[in-house]
Structure formats: structure tokens, C-alpha cells
Amino acid sequence: MNRSHIFNAKHAYVLELEERKFWENPDKILGLVEIKLDFVAADLGGGTGFFTVPIAERAKKVYAIDLQEEMLRIIEQKIRKQRIKNIGPLLSKENKVPLEDESIEFLISVNTLHEFSHIEKMIKEMYRVLKPKGKMLIVDFKKEKTIFGPPVAIRISKEEAIMHFKKNGLNTLKTMDLPFHYALVFSK
């Protein structure tokens, strides 16, 4: 894998900027899916927990999954500071989601599609851990020049993302265009 496309944990502060709520508002984006209080959820590539914490307010349990130990340490600090009891940080390995088959009702992955070294393997993994009728919410950068984000050449367009998920057995339920991103909701 070309690890240069993995978000550098040294820049984690960027993920917590107040301005991010303008272009990736967690309440607006999470509003695309009904998250019930008895749900077990996963935030794949959860970074600093920008989406993990709001999910924890809506679900019974949420796993904050990341490849980088540095990101998980930030989430663990947040858990302690905010006294959050229902977030479980999990270190993942490349192309592997560290959860049991059909163990979650909801999975979100934000700004990660362009980081996957094998998108098909990751979608199969995401599908594997999702319960029947489970929902998946994918948010990523539009494949166009923006003032920040990864190089356009490595971005996955909304149409290409839909094609990959559909090919792997997921049904598209909703799409939303955001200022610099798109949001896609799928069901198993």
C-alpha cells in the first residue's frame, strides 16, 4: 500500500477544527440514517472521533476503528476527558475490520475510500461485519479540485463509489452533496 495517502496523525488537529462543522456537519450527515439507541455501530477510520462521539450519543456502542495507534490515543483521551462509556477503540490492520461477522447495525467511514489500498477487499470487509438490513454511511471527497484534501487523482468519484458498493451487494438508499464531499447511504 502507498501509505503516503494515509492521513498523517501529526495533523490530527485539522480534524477537530470548528470550521469542519460547516463542510462535514456530523448532525446533518448522521441525520441521513436512523441510528437507534440499541444499535452497535462502527466508525471505520474514525481518526480523532469527530463522528464517533456524536454516534456514541445515539447508539448503545460504537467502535472507533483506525489503522493508526496515534489516532486511537487521541480518541482514548477524549473518552476519558468526556467520560464516554460506550466507545471502544480498536486498532485495525490493512484490509481487515477487527469485528465479528454481522456484528453491527451501522457503519460509517469518512474520508477513507481514497486511503484504501484495496477498495474491493475493504468493501467486502465492511459488508461482512454489517448485520442483514444494516446501514452503511460513506462520506468522501468529491473528485474535483478543492482547497484541501487529497490529490484529485486518488479520489474516488461518487459514481465510482456507488458502482463498487453495488457490485459488492449493497443497495444505494440516499445520496447527498456537501460543499467538498458526497455522502452515500447503503443497506445490506
C-alpha positions in Angstrom: 0.0 0.0 0.0 1.1 3.5 -0.7 1.0 4.8 2.9 1.6 8.4 1.8 -2.2 8.6 1.2 -3.0 7.7 4.8 -3.8 10.9 6.8 -0.8 11.9 8.8 -1.7 11.7 12.5 0.7 14.7 13.2 -2.0 16.8 11.6 -4.9 15.4 13.7 -5.7 18.9 15.0 -7.2 19.7 11.5 -9.8 17.0 12.1 -11.1 18.9 15.1 -11.3 22.4 13.6 -14.6 24.2 14.3 -14.8 25.0 10.5 -15.2 21.4 9.8 -18.7 21.5 11.1 -19.5 23.7 8.1 -18.4 21.3 5.4 -18.9 18.0 7.3 -21.6 18.6 9.8 -22.0 15.4 11.9 -25.6 16.1 12.9 -26.6 16.8 9.3 -24.7 13.8 7.9 -25.8 11.4 10.6 -29.3 12.5 10.1 -29.3 10.6 6.8 -29.6 7.3 8.8 -31.8 6.4 11.7 -29.4 5.3 14.4 -31.3 3.6 17.2 -30.3 3.6 20.9 -29.9 -0.2 20.8 -27.5 -0.1 17.8 -23.9 -1.3 17.8 -22.0 0.9 15.3 -18.5 1.2 13.9 -16.6 4.3 12.7 -14.1 2.9 10.3 -11.1 5.2 10.0 -12.5 7.1 13.0 -9.5 9.4 13.3 -9.9 11.7 16.3 -13.6 10.7 16.9 -15.2 13.7 15.1 -18.1 11.4 14.1 -17.5 8.7 16.7 -18.6 10.9 19.7 -21.9 12.0 18.1 -22.6 8.4 17.2 -22.0 7.4 20.8 -24.8 9.8 21.8 -27.2 8.0 19.5 -26.2 4.3 19.8 -25.6 1.7 22.5 -22.0 1.1 21.5 -19.7 2.4 18.8 -16.3 1.0 17.8 -13.7 3.7 16.9 -11.5 1.8 14.4 -8.3 3.1 13.0 -5.0 1.9 11.5 -3.0 4.4 13.5 -2.3 4.0 17.2 -1.8 7.7 17.4 -5.4 8.4 16.4 -6.7 5.8 18.9 -4.7 7.5 21.7 -6.5 10.8 20.8 -9.9 9.0 21.0 -8.9 7.4 24.3 -8.1 10.9 25.7 -11.4 12.2 24.5 -13.2 9.2 26.1 -11.5 9.9 29.5 -12.0 13.7 29.3 -15.7 13.5 28.3 -16.4 10.3 30.4 -17.8 8.5 27.5 -18.6 4.8 28.4 -19.8 3.4 25.1 -16.9 3.9 22.7 -14.5 1.0 22.1 -11.2 1.9 20.3 -9.9 -0.8 18.0 -6.7 -1.0 16.1 -7.3 -2.4 12.6 -4.9 -3.9 10.1 -4.8 -3.1 6.4 -7.8 -4.5 4.6 -9.3 -6.0 7.8 -12.1 -4.8 10.0 -11.5 -6.1 13.5 -15.1 -7.1 14.2 -17.1 -10.4 14.0 -19.3 -11.3 11.1 -22.7 -9.5 11.1 -22.0 -7.8 14.4 -23.1 -4.2 13.8 -26.2 -2.4 12.6 -24.5 0.8 11.4 -21.1 1.5 9.9 -19.7 4.9 8.9 -16.5 5.6 7.1 -15.5 9.3 6.4 -12.7 10.4 4.1 -11.2 6.9 3.8 -12.1 5.5 0.3 -9.1 7.1 -1.3 -6.9 5.7 1.5 -7.8 2.0 1.0 -5.1 0.1 -0.8 -7.7 -2.5 -2.0 -11.1 -0.9 -2.1 -12.9 -4.2 -3.1 -11.4 -6.0 -0.1 -12.4 -3.3 2.2 -15.9 -3.1 0.9 -16.2 -6.9 1.4 -15.0 -6.5 4.9 -17.5 -3.7 5.6 -20.2 -5.9 4.2 -19.1 -8.9 6.3 -19.4 -7.0 9.6 -22.8 -5.4 8.8 -25.9 -7.2 10.0 -28.7 -8.0 7.5 -30.6 -4.8 6.7 -27.7 -2.9 8.3 -26.9 0.6 7.0 -23.6 2.0 5.9 -22.8 5.7 5.5 -19.8 6.7 3.3 -18.5 10.2 3.1 -15.6 11.2 0.9 -14.1 14.0 -1.1 -15.7 14.8 -4.5 -13.4 14.0 -7.4 -12.7 17.7 -8.1 -10.2 20.3 -7.1 -10.9 21.7 -3.6 -9.0 24.0 -1.3 -7.9 21.0 0.9 -7.9 17.2 0.8 -6.0 14.5 -1.0 -4.8 14.8 -4.6 -7.7 14.7 -7.1 -6.0 11.8 -8.9 -6.5 9.4 -6.0 -10.1 10.4 -5.1 -13.0 8.1 -5.8 -15.9 9.8 -7.6 -19.4 9.4 -6.2 -20.4 7.3 -9.2 -17.4 5.1 -8.9 -18.1 4.6 -5.2 -21.7 3.6 -5.9 -20.6 1.2 -8.5 -18.1 -0.5 -6.1 -20.6 -0.8 -3.3 -23.4 -2.0 -5.6 -21.0 -4.6 -7.1 -20.4 -5.9 -3.6 -24.1 -6.5 -2.8 -25.1 -3.1 -1.2 -28.1 -1.1 -2.2 -27.9 2.7 -2.5 -30.6 4.3 -0.4 -29.6 8.0 -0.3 -27.0 10.4 -1.7 -26.2 13.9 -0.5 -23.8 16.5 -1.9 -21.9 18.5 0.6 -19.6 21.5 -0.1 -16.5 19.4 -0.7 -17.8 15.9 -0.2 -20.5 13.5 -1.0 -22.4 11.3 1.4 -23.8 7.9 0.4 -26.1 5.6 2.4 -26.2 1.9 1.6 -28.1 -1.1 3.0 -27.2 -4.7 3.1 
